[in-house]
Amino acid sequence: MNAGGLLSVLFETGALDERGITARVRGIADTLADVWARARQEGQPPHRIADGIVEERLRAARAARKEGP
C-alpha cells in the first residue's frame, strides 16, 4: 500500500485539493485497521486483503462507468 504516492498523483492531477488530501490522510488509520481486522478474521495476510479491496473497488468503478450517468 502506498497512500502517499496515490495522494500525490491525485493532488498533482487536480482530482483532490488540499482539503481532500487531508481528509484522505486522516482516513488512513481507519483503513489500515479495517485491513488488519479482516486479515485476522479471514486468516489471510494483510496484503492479500488490501489487494482484494482494490479489486472490489475497481470492479465497482468499472460497473459504474458502464452504467453511465
PDB file with one MODEL, atoms N, CA, C and O in Angstrom:
MODEL        1
ATOM      1  N   MET A   1       0.854  -1.168   0.000  1.00  0.00           N
ATOM      2  CA  MET A   1       0.000   0.000   0.000  1.00  0.00           C
ATOM      3  C   MET A   1       0.898   1.229   0.000  1.00  0.00           C
ATOM      4  O   MET A   1       1.842   1.333   0.784  1.00  0.00           O
ATOM      5  N   ASN A   2       0.591   2.131  -0.874  1.00  0.00           N
ATOM      6  CA  ASN A   2       1.383   3.347  -0.981  1.00  0.00           C
ATOM      7  C   ASN A   2       0.442   4.536  -1.057  1.00  0.00           C
ATOM      8  O   ASN A   2       0.219   5.100  -2.128  1.00  0.00           O
ATOM      9  N   ALA A   3      -0.101   4.906   0.075  1.00  0.00           N
ATOM     10  CA  ALA A   3      -1.061   6.005   0.111  1.00  0.00           C
ATOM     11  C   ALA A   3      -0.414   7.318  -0.301  1.00  0.00           C
ATOM     12  O   ALA A   3      -1.047   8.126  -0.981  1.00  0.00           O
ATOM     13  N   GLY A   4       0.818   7.545   0.090  1.00  0.00           N
ATOM     14  CA  GLY A   4       1.486   8.800  -0.240  1.00  0.00           C
ATOM     15  C   GLY A   4       1.621   9.004  -1.733  1.00  0.00           C
ATOM     16  O   GLY A   4       1.378  10.101  -2.237  1.00  0.00           O
ATOM     17  N   GLY A   5       2.004   7.963  -2.442  1.00  0.00           N
ATOM     18  CA  GLY A   5       2.146   8.065  -3.892  1.00  0.00           C
ATOM     19  C   GLY A   5       0.824   8.334  -4.571  1.00  0.00           C
ATOM     20  O   GLY A   5       0.740   9.178  -5.462  1.00  0.00           O
ATOM     21  N   LEU A   6      -0.216   7.620  -4.156  1.00  0.00           N
ATOM     22  CA  LEU A   6      -1.528   7.820  -4.742  1.00  0.00           C
ATOM     23  C   LEU A   6      -2.050   9.224  -4.443  1.00  0.00           C
ATOM     24  O   LEU A   6      -2.595   9.887  -5.326  1.00  0.00           O
ATOM     25  N   LEU A   7      -1.885   9.671  -3.214  1.00  0.00           N
ATOM     26  CA  LEU A   7      -2.362  11.006  -2.858  1.00  0.00           C
ATOM     27  C   LEU A   7      -1.616  12.084  -3.637  1.00  0.00           C
ATOM     28  O   LEU A   7      -2.201  13.097  -4.020  1.00  0.00           O
ATOM     29  N   SER A   8      -0.335  11.867  -3.868  1.00  0.00           N
ATOM     30  CA  SER A   8       0.438  12.819  -4.652  1.00  0.00           C
ATOM     31  C   SER A   8      -0.118  12.929  -6.070  1.00  0.00           C
ATOM     32  O   SER A   8      -0.269  14.032  -6.596  1.00  0.00           O
ATOM     33  N   VAL A   9      -0.417  11.803  -6.679  1.00  0.00           N
ATOM     34  CA  VAL A   9      -0.975  11.803  -8.032  1.00  0.00           C
ATOM     35  C   VAL A   9      -2.338  12.496  -8.046  1.00  0.00           C
ATOM     36  O   VAL A   9      -2.620  13.291  -8.942  1.00  0.00           O
ATOM     37  N   LEU A  10      -3.176  12.202  -7.064  1.00  0.00           N
ATOM     38  CA  LEU A  10      -4.497  12.829  -7.005  1.00  0.00           C
ATOM     39  C   LEU A  10      -4.397  14.341  -6.868  1.00  0.00           C
ATOM     40  O   LEU A  10      -5.186  15.077  -7.459  1.00  0.00           O
ATOM     41  N   PHE A  11      -3.431  14.798  -6.092  1.00  0.00           N
ATOM     42  CA  PHE A  11      -3.238  16.238  -5.914  1.00  0.00           C
ATOM     43  C   PHE A  11      -2.672  16.870  -7.188  1.00  0.00           C
ATOM     44  O   PHE A  11      -3.161  17.905  -7.640  1.00  0.00           O
ATOM     45  N   GLU A  12      -1.646  16.249  -7.761  1.00  0.00           N
ATOM     46  CA  GLU A  12      -0.987  16.805  -8.939  1.00  0.00           C
ATOM     47  C   GLU A  12      -1.908  16.861 -10.156  1.00  0.00           C
ATOM     48  O   GLU A  12      -1.775  17.753 -10.994  1.00  0.00           O
ATOM     49  N   THR A  13      -2.830  15.925 -10.254  1.00  0.00           N
ATOM     50  CA  THR A  13      -3.754  15.916 -11.393  1.00  0.00           C
ATOM     51  C   THR A  13      -4.997  16.766 -11.145  1.00  0.00           C
ATOM     52  O   THR A  13      -5.832  16.932 -12.034  1.00  0.00           O
ATOM     53  N   GLY A  14      -5.113  17.298  -9.941  1.00  0.00           N
ATOM     54  CA  GLY A  14      -6.255  18.140  -9.616  1.00  0.00           C
ATOM     55  C   GLY A  14      -7.494  17.370  -9.201  1.00  0.00           C
ATOM     56  O   GLY A  14      -8.562  17.958  -9.034  1.00  0.00           O
ATOM     57  N   ALA A  15      -7.364  16.058  -9.033  1.00  0.00           N
ATOM     58  CA  ALA A  15      -8.506  15.249  -8.615  1.00  0.00           C
ATOM     59  C   ALA A  15      -8.921  15.568  -7.178  1.00  0.00           C
ATOM     60  O   ALA A  15     -10.095  15.450  -6.827  1.00  0.00           O
ATOM     61  N   LEU A  16      -7.961  15.970  -6.352  1.00  0.00           N
ATOM     62  CA  LEU A  16      -8.235  16.371  -4.970  1.00  0.00           C
ATOM     63  C   LEU A  16      -7.482  17.651  -4.658  1.00  0.00           C
ATOM     64  O   LEU A  16      -6.367  17.862  -5.134  1.00  0.00           O
ATOM     65  N   ASP A  17      -8.100  18.498  -3.858  1.00  0.00           N
ATOM     66  CA  ASP A  17      -7.402  19.684  -3.381  1.00  0.00           C
ATOM     67  C   ASP A  17      -6.790  19.379  -2.011  1.00  0.00           C
ATOM     68  O   ASP A  17      -6.846  18.244  -1.536  1.00  0.00           O
ATOM     69  N   GLU A  18      -6.210  20.393  -1.388  1.00  0.00           N
ATOM     70  CA  GLU A  18      -5.537  20.179  -0.099  1.00  0.00           C
ATOM     71  C   GLU A  18      -6.497  19.626   0.951  1.00  0.00           C
ATOM     72  O   GLU A  18      -6.128  18.752   1.735  1.00  0.00           O
ATOM     73  N   ARG A  19      -7.709  20.127   0.965  1.00  0.00           N
ATOM     74  CA  ARG A  19      -8.697  19.644   1.936  1.00  0.00           C
ATOM     75  C   ARG A  19      -9.012  18.165   1.693  1.00  0.00           C
ATOM     76  O   ARG A  19      -9.130  17.388   2.641  1.00  0.00           O
ATOM     77  N   GLY A  20      -9.144  17.785   0.441  1.00  0.00           N
ATOM     78  CA  GLY A  20      -9.411  16.389   0.111  1.00  0.00           C
ATOM     79  C   GLY A  20      -8.263  15.478   0.492  1.00  0.00           C
ATOM     80  O   GLY A  20      -8.475  14.366   0.976  1.00  0.00           O
ATOM     81  N   ILE A  21      -7.043  15.953   0.270  1.00  0.00           N
ATOM     82  CA  ILE A  21      -5.866  15.170   0.646  1.00  0.00           C
ATOM     83  C   ILE A  21      -5.832  14.986   2.153  1.00  0.00           C
ATOM     84  O   ILE A  21      -5.584  13.884   2.642  1.00  0.00           O
ATOM     85  N   THR A  22      -6.082  16.061   2.890  1.00  0.00           N
ATOM     86  CA  THR A  22      -6.068  15.988   4.356  1.00  0.00           C
ATOM     87  C   THR A  22      -7.106  14.987   4.859  1.00  0.00           C
ATOM     88  O   THR A  22      -6.833  14.217   5.780  1.00  0.00           O
ATOM     89  N   ALA A  23      -8.274  14.998   4.266  1.00  0.00           N
ATOM     90  CA  ALA A  23      -9.325  14.056   4.669  1.00  0.00           C
ATOM     91  C   ALA A  23      -8.890  12.621   4.403  1.00  0.00           C
ATOM     92  O   ALA A  23      -9.114  11.732   5.225  1.00  0.00           O
ATOM     93  N   ARG A  24      -8.275  12.405   3.262  1.00  0.00           N
ATOM     94  CA  ARG A  24      -7.804  11.047   2.944  1.00  0.00           C
ATOM     95  C   ARG A  24      -6.712  10.594   3.910  1.00  0.00           C
ATOM     96  O   ARG A  24      -6.712   9.446   4.354  1.00  0.00           O
ATOM     97  N   VAL A  25      -5.786  11.490   4.237  1.00  0.00           N
ATOM     98  CA  VAL A  25      -4.711  11.137   5.174  1.00  0.00           C
ATOM     99  C   VAL A  25      -5.311  10.752   6.530  1.00  0.00           C
ATOM    100  O   VAL A  25      -4.881   9.782   7.154  1.00  0.00           O
ATOM    101  N   ARG A  26      -6.289  11.509   6.969  1.00  0.00           N
ATOM    102  CA  ARG A  26      -6.921  11.214   8.260  1.00  0.00           C
ATOM    103  C   ARG A  26      -7.631   9.864   8.250  1.00  0.00           C
ATOM    104  O   ARG A  26      -7.814   9.260   9.307  1.00  0.00           O
ATOM    105  N   GLY A  27      -8.027   9.389   7.093  1.00  0.00           N
ATOM    106  CA  GLY A  27      -8.711   8.105   6.999  1.00  0.00           C
ATOM    107  C   GLY A  27      -7.798   6.903   6.892  1.00  0.00           C
ATOM    108  O   GLY A  27      -8.267   5.767   6.954  1.00  0.00           O
ATOM    109  N   ILE A  28      -6.495   7.130   6.731  1.00  0.00           N
ATOM    110  CA  ILE A  28      -5.563   6.016   6.542  1.00  0.00           C
ATOM    111  C   ILE A  28      -5.566   5.062   7.725  1.00  0.00           C
ATOM    112  O   ILE A  28      -5.586   3.847   7.528  1.00  0.00           O
ATOM    113  N   ALA A  29      -5.547   5.573   8.940  1.00  0.00           N
ATOM    114  CA  ALA A  29      -5.506   4.708  10.127  1.00  0.00           C
ATOM    115  C   ALA A  29      -6.732   3.798  10.180  1.00  0.00           C
ATOM    116  O   ALA A  29      -6.614   2.614  10.497  1.00  0.00           O
ATOM    117  N   ASP A  30      -7.908   4.349   9.870  1.00  0.00           N
ATOM    118  CA  ASP A  30      -9.127   3.527   9.882  1.00  0.00           C
ATOM    119  C   ASP A  30      -9.075   2.457   8.795  1.00  0.00           C
ATOM    120  O   ASP A  30      -9.482   1.317   9.018  1.00  0.00           O
ATOM    121  N   THR A  31      -8.577   2.826   7.629  1.00  0.00           N
ATOM    122  CA  THR A  31      -8.460   1.858   6.536  1.00  0.00           C
ATOM    123  C   THR A  31      -7.525   0.720   6.918  1.00  0.00           C
ATOM    124  O   THR A  31      -7.836  -0.449   6.692  1.00  0.00           O
ATOM    125  N   LEU A  32      -6.381   1.064   7.495  1.00  0.00           N
ATOM    126  CA  LEU A  32      -5.437   0.027   7.910  1.00  0.00           C
ATOM    127  C   LEU A  32      -6.028  -0.857   9.003  1.00  0.00           C
ATOM    128  O   LEU A  32      -5.835  -2.072   8.989  1.00  0.00           O
ATOM    129  N   ALA A  33      -6.740  -0.262   9.941  1.00  0.00           N
ATOM    130  CA  ALA A  33      -7.376  -1.053  10.998  1.00  0.00           C
ATOM    131  C   ALA A  33      -8.367  -2.042  10.388  1.00  0.00           C
ATOM    132  O   ALA A  33      -8.446  -3.190  10.824  1.00  0.00           O
ATOM    133  N   ASP A  34      -9.123  -1.598   9.381  1.00  0.00           N
ATOM    134  CA  ASP A  34     -10.064  -2.492   8.709  1.00  0.00           C
ATOM    135  C   ASP A  34      -9.345  -3.636   7.997  1.00  0.00           C
ATOM    136  O   ASP A  34      -9.775  -4.787   8.061  1.00  0.00           O
ATOM    137  N   VAL A  35      -8.253  -3.308   7.324  1.00  0.00           N
ATOM    138  CA  VAL A  35      -7.476  -4.340   6.622  1.00  0.00           C
ATOM    139  C   VAL A  35      -6.949  -5.371   7.613  1.00  0.00           C
ATOM    140  O   VAL A  35      -7.068  -6.574   7.381  1.00  0.00           O
ATOM    141  N   TRP A  36      -6.370  -4.908   8.709  1.00  0.00           N
ATOM    142  CA  TRP A  36      -5.818  -5.837   9.697  1.00  0.00           C
ATOM    143  C   TRP A  36      -6.910  -6.671  10.357  1.00  0.00           C
ATOM    144  O   TRP A  36      -6.703  -7.856  10.618  1.00  0.00           O
ATOM    145  N   ALA A  37      -8.060  -6.079  10.630  1.00  0.00           N
ATOM    146  CA  ALA A  37      -9.165  -6.829  11.232  1.00  0.00           C
ATOM    147  C   ALA A  37      -9.652  -7.916  10.278  1.00  0.00           C
ATOM    148  O   ALA A  37      -9.864  -9.057  10.687  1.00  0.00           O
ATOM    149  N   ARG A  38      -9.828  -7.562   9.008  1.00  0.00           N
ATOM    150  CA  ARG A  38     -10.255  -8.567   8.029  1.00  0.00           C
ATOM    151  C   ARG A  38      -9.210  -9.665   7.873  1.00  0.00           C
ATOM    152  O   ARG A  38      -9.552 -10.839   7.727  1.00  0.00           O
ATOM    153  N   ALA A  39      -7.943  -9.283   7.905  1.00  0.00           N
ATOM    154  CA  ALA A  39      -6.872 -10.281   7.775  1.00  0.00           C
ATOM    155  C   ALA A  39      -6.960 -11.295   8.920  1.00  0.00           C
ATOM    156  O   ALA A  39      -6.837 -12.499   8.695  1.00  0.00           O
ATOM    157  N   ARG A  40      -7.171 -10.813  10.132  1.00  0.00           N
ATOM    158  CA  ARG A  40      -7.309 -11.722  11.277  1.00  0.00           C
ATOM    159  C   ARG A  40      -8.546 -12.601  11.127  1.00  0.00           C
ATOM    160  O   ARG A  40      -8.483 -13.812  11.338  1.00  0.00           O
ATOM    161  N   GLN A  41      -9.664 -11.989  10.765  1.00  0.00           N
ATOM    162  CA  GLN A  41     -10.926 -12.723  10.641  1.00  0.00           C
ATOM    163  C   GLN A  41     -10.875 -13.781   9.548  1.00  0.00           C
ATOM    164  O   GLN A  41     -11.400 -14.882   9.711  1.00  0.00           O
ATOM    165  N   GLU A  42     -10.237 -13.438   8.435  1.00  0.00           N
ATOM    166  CA  GLU A  42     -10.216 -14.335   7.276  1.00  0.00           C
ATOM    167  C   GLU A  42      -8.981 -15.227   7.224  1.00  0.00           C
ATOM    168  O   GLU A  42      -8.865 -16.088   6.352  1.00  0.00           O
ATOM    169  N   GLY A  43      -8.044 -15.014   8.177  1.00  0.00           N
ATOM    170  CA  GLY A  43      -6.831 -15.830   8.207  1.00  0.00           C
ATOM    171  C   GLY A  43      -5.945 -15.626   6.988  1.00  0.00           C
ATOM    172  O   GLY A  43      -5.286 -16.559   6.529  1.00  0.00           O
ATOM    173  N   GLN A  44      -5.932 -14.403   6.464  1.00  0.00           N
ATOM    174  CA  GLN A  44      -5.142 -14.075   5.279  1.00  0.00           C
ATOM    175  C   GLN A  44      -4.120 -13.000   5.632  1.00  0.00           C
ATOM    176  O   GLN A  44      -4.324 -12.242   6.581  1.00  0.00           O
ATOM    177  N   PRO A  45      -3.024 -12.924   4.880  1.00  0.00           N
ATOM    178  CA  PRO A  45      -2.073 -11.832   5.110  1.00  0.00           C
ATOM    179  C   PRO A  45      -2.701 -10.492   4.716  1.00  0.00           C
ATOM    180  O   PRO A  45      -3.511 -10.435   3.790  1.00  0.00           O
ATOM    181  N   PRO A  46      -2.333  -9.425   5.409  1.00  0.00           N
ATOM    182  CA  PRO A  46      -2.916  -8.113   5.125  1.00  0.00           C
ATOM    183  C   PRO A  46      -2.777  -7.677   3.665  1.00  0.00           C
ATOM    184  O   PRO A  46      -3.678  -7.034   3.127  1.00  0.00           O
ATOM    185  N   HIS A  47      -1.663  -8.019   3.021  1.00  0.00           N
ATOM    186  CA  HIS A  47      -1.505  -7.569   1.637  1.00  0.00           C
ATOM    187  C   HIS A  47      -2.530  -8.230   0.718  1.00  0.00           C
ATOM    188  O   HIS A  47      -2.941  -7.626  -0.273  1.00  0.00           O
ATOM    189  N   ARG A  48      -2.943  -9.435   1.019  1.00  0.00           N
ATOM    190  CA  ARG A  48      -3.964 -10.099   0.200  1.00  0.00           C
ATOM    191  C   ARG A  48      -5.331  -9.429   0.398  1.00  0.00           C
ATOM    192  O   ARG A  48      -6.103  -9.270  -0.547  1.00  0.00           O
ATOM    193  N   ILE A  49      -5.603  -9.051   1.621  1.00  0.00           N
ATOM    194  CA  ILE A  49      -6.856  -8.351   1.902  1.00  0.00           C
ATOM    195  C   ILE A  49      -6.855  -7.014   1.166  1.00  0.00           C
ATOM    196  O   ILE A  49      -7.845  -6.656   0.528  1.00  0.00           O
ATOM    197  N   ALA A  50      -5.750  -6.275   1.250  1.00  0.00           N
ATOM    198  CA  ALA A  50      -5.655  -4.975   0.575  1.00  0.00           C
ATOM    199  C   ALA A  50      -5.826  -5.146  -0.936  1.00  0.00           C
ATOM    200  O   ALA A  50      -6.529  -4.361  -1.573  1.00  0.00           O
ATOM    201  N   ASP A  51      -5.188  -6.162  -1.506  1.00  0.00           N
ATOM    202  CA  ASP A  51      -5.354  -6.419  -2.942  1.00  0.00           C
ATOM    203  C   ASP A  51      -6.811  -6.710  -3.276  1.00  0.00           C
ATOM    204  O   ASP A  51      -7.323  -6.241  -4.293  1.00  0.00           O
ATOM    205  N   GLY A  52      -7.475  -7.478  -2.426  1.00  0.00           N
ATOM    206  CA  GLY A  52      -8.881  -7.789  -2.650  1.00  0.00           C
ATOM    207  C   GLY A  52      -9.762  -6.552  -2.613  1.00  0.00           C
ATOM    208  O   GLY A  52     -10.691  -6.419  -3.410  1.00  0.00           O
ATOM    209  N   ILE A  53      -9.469  -5.648  -1.686  1.00  0.00           N
ATOM    210  CA  ILE A  53     -10.229  -4.402  -1.598  1.00  0.00           C
ATOM    211  C   ILE A  53     -10.055  -3.587  -2.872  1.00  0.00           C
ATOM    212  O   ILE A  53     -11.019  -3.026  -3.394  1.00  0.00           O
ATOM    213  N   VAL A  54      -8.830  -3.524  -3.367  1.00  0.00           N
ATOM    214  CA  VAL A  54      -8.575  -2.786  -4.612  1.00  0.00           C
ATOM    215  C   VAL A  54      -9.367  -3.411  -5.760  1.00  0.00           C
ATOM    216  O   VAL A  54      -9.993  -2.701  -6.547  1.00  0.00           O
ATOM    217  N   GLU A  55      -9.336  -4.730  -5.849  1.00  0.00           N
ATOM    218  CA  GLU A  55     -10.073  -5.402  -6.917  1.00  0.00           C
ATOM    219  C   GLU A  55     -11.569  -5.124  -6.819  1.00  0.00           C
ATOM    220  O   GLU A  55     -12.228  -4.899  -7.833  1.00  0.00           O
ATOM    221  N   GLU A  56     -12.112  -5.141  -5.584  1.00  0.00           N
ATOM    222  CA  GLU A  56     -13.534  -4.833  -5.390  1.00  0.00           C
ATOM    223  C   GLU A  56     -13.847  -3.418  -5.861  1.00  0.00           C
ATOM    224  O   GLU A  56     -14.840  -3.194  -6.554  1.00  0.00           O
ATOM    225  N   ARG A  57     -13.008  -2.475  -5.488  1.00  0.00           N
ATOM    226  CA  ARG A  57     -13.242  -1.082  -5.868  1.00  0.00           C
ATOM    227  C   ARG A  57     -13.124  -0.878  -7.370  1.00  0.00           C
ATOM    228  O   ARG A  57     -13.895  -0.116  -7.954  1.00  0.00           O
ATOM    229  N   LEU A  58     -12.169  -1.548  -8.000  1.00  0.00           N
ATOM    230  CA  LEU A  58     -12.025  -1.428  -9.451  1.00  0.00           C
ATOM    231  C   LEU A  58     -13.235  -2.007 -10.176  1.00  0.00           C
ATOM    232  O   LEU A  58     -13.725  -1.424 -11.142  1.00  0.00           O
ATOM    233  N   ARG A  59     -13.712  -3.158  -9.704  1.00  0.00           N
ATOM    234  CA  ARG A  59     -14.911  -3.759 -10.322  1.00  0.00           C
ATOM    235  C   ARG A  59     -16.104  -2.814 -10.205  1.00  0.00           C
ATOM    236  O   ARG A  59     -16.856  -2.623 -11.160  1.00  0.00           O
ATOM    237  N   ALA A  60     -16.263  -2.226  -9.021  1.00  0.00           N
ATOM    238  CA  ALA A  60     -17.384  -1.301  -8.811  1.00  0.00           C
ATOM    239  C   ALA A  60     -17.264  -0.080  -9.707  1.00  0.00           C
ATOM    240  O   ALA A  60     -18.259   0.382 -10.267  1.00  0.00           O
ATOM    241  N   ALA A  61     -16.046   0.449  -9.848  1.00  0.00           N
ATOM    242  CA  ALA A  61     -15.847   1.630 -10.695  1.00  0.00           C
ATOM    243  C   ALA A  61     -16.110   1.296 -12.152  1.00  0.00           C
ATOM    244  O   ALA A  61     -16.714   2.092 -12.871  1.00  0.00           O
ATOM    245  N   ARG A  62     -15.665   0.130 -12.595  1.00  0.00           N
ATOM    246  CA  ARG A  62     -15.910  -0.267 -13.979  1.00  0.00           C
ATOM    247  C   ARG A  62     -17.400  -0.449 -14.242  1.00  0.00           C
ATOM    248  O   ARG A  62     -17.906  -0.040 -15.287  1.00  0.00           O
ATOM    249  N   ALA A  63     -18.095  -1.060 -13.294  1.00  0.00           N
ATOM    250  CA  ALA A  63     -19.535  -1.256 -13.443  1.00  0.00           C
ATOM    251  C   ALA A  63     -20.261   0.078 -13.493  1.00  0.00           C
ATOM    252  O   ALA A  63     -21.182   0.259 -14.289  1.00  0.00           O
ATOM    253  N   ALA A  64     -19.849   1.013 -12.644  1.00  0.00           N
ATOM    254  CA  ALA A  64     -20.480   2.330 -12.629  1.00  0.00           C
ATOM    255  C   ALA A  64     -20.228   3.070 -13.944  1.00  0.00           C
ATOM    256  O   ALA A  64     -21.103   3.780 -14.439  1.00  0.00           O
ATOM    257  N   ARG A  65     -19.045   2.901 -14.498  1.00  0.00           N
ATOM    258  CA  ARG A  65     -18.721   3.554 -15.761  1.00  0.00           C
ATOM    259  C   ARG A  65     -19.571   3.001 -16.894  1.00  0.00           C
ATOM    260  O   ARG A  65     -20.013   3.744 -17.770  1.00  0.00           O
ATOM    261  N   LYS A  66     -19.798   1.691 -16.873  1.00  0.00           N
ATOM    262  CA  LYS A  66     -20.624   1.060 -17.913  1.00  0.00           C
ATOM    263  C   LYS A  66     -22.068   1.531 -17.836  1.00  0.00           C
ATOM    264  O   LYS A  66     -22.730   1.693 -18.861  1.00  0.00           O
ATOM    265  N   GLU A  67     -22.555   1.749 -16.614  1.00  0.00           N
ATOM    266  CA  GLU A  67     -23.938   2.187 -16.434  1.00  0.00           C
ATOM    267  C   GLU A  67     -24.135   3.608 -16.897  1.00  0.00           C
ATOM    268  O   GLU A  67     -25.211   3.970 -17.372  1.00  0.00           O
ATOM    269  N   GLY A  68     -23.090   4.428 -16.762  1.00  0.00           N
ATOM    270  CA  GLY A  68     -23.164   5.816 -17.191  1.00  0.00           C
ATOM    271  C   GLY A  68     -24.048   6.661 -16.288  1.00  0.00           C
ATOM    272  O   GLY A  68     -24.607   6.175 -15.305  1.00  0.00           O
ATOM    273  N   PRO A  69     -24.162   7.943 -16.643  1.00  0.00           N
ATOM    274  CA  PRO A  69     -24.962   8.848 -15.796  1.00  0.00           C
ATOM    275  C   PRO A  69     -26.449   8.602 -15.882  1.00  0.00           C
ATOM    276  O   PRO A  69     -27.228   9.291 -15.223  1.00  0.00           O
TER     277      PRO A  69
ENDMDL
END
